[in-house]
Amino acid sequence: MVLAQLTSREKALYTQLKTNYKDDLVQYQRYLKEEVRLRTELRKTVLPIKSGLQGVQGSGFKSDKPYSAYMRFGPRPSTTNGL
């Protein structure tokens, strides 16, 4: 459809929708940029020993320490929980 064939009301609507689309696209790109920034900041806060565990599940985790050595950071099972 050629823009010249539209009525003035359709042209106004087209222009409004095009502007809204561009604004939404800019906002979405800002959102993606902020998401990357936050993810980067979060990854900086992960302890080095825990960052090695990120690939444990299903990715062939290789280490000279047994997996149980890393488990000391997790919750300890209770023997008095009544089960």
N, C-alpha and C positions, 0 to 999 in steps of 0.2 A: 504494500500500500504506500502510495506516495503522500508525503506530508501536505503537498499543495492541494490534494483532493479532499482534505478534511475540512469540516466546518470550523468556525472560530471557537465554538464551545469544545469541540474535539481537540483542536490544537492547544487550547488552554489546559485541558485535562492531560494531554500528552506531555506538555511542558512540566506540569506539576508532578506527574508520575516519574518523569525522567529525573527531576531534581530530587525527589524523595529517594529514588533508587541510588543516586550518587551519594547522598547523605548517609544512607544506610550502609553502603559499601565502605565509606570512609570510617564510619563507626565500627563496623565489623573488623576492619584492618587494625584499628586501634586496639580493639579487644584482643585480637590474636597477638599483637606485639606485647601487650601487657601480660598475657598468659605466658609467653615465652620468658619475659623478664621475671615473673614470679616463680616459674619452674626453675629457672637458673638460680635464683636466690635460695629456694628451698633445697636444691641439690648441694649448695655450698654448706648447708647446715647439717648434712648427714655425716655422722661419724665415719671415719675411714674404714673401720672394721665392718660397719653395717653396709657401707656402699659396696663392699665385696659380696654381700649377700643378695644384692638385687637380682642377680642372674641365677639364683639357686634353683628355682622351680623350672625344670624342664629345659635348661639350656646347657647342661653338661658342666656344672660347677666344678672347678678344679682348684684344689688347695692342698697344701701339705698338712694342714690341720684337719682333724676330723670334724664333721659337722656338729657334733656334740659340744665342741669347744666354743662354738658360736652361740649355742643355746643358753649360755649363762646370762645373756642379756634379757632373755624372755622370762615370763612368770614361772615360778617354781610350783610343781604340783604339790598339793596338800594331801597328807595321809590321814588327816582328821576331818575330811569333808563328808563323812557319813555314807559313802558309797560302798 
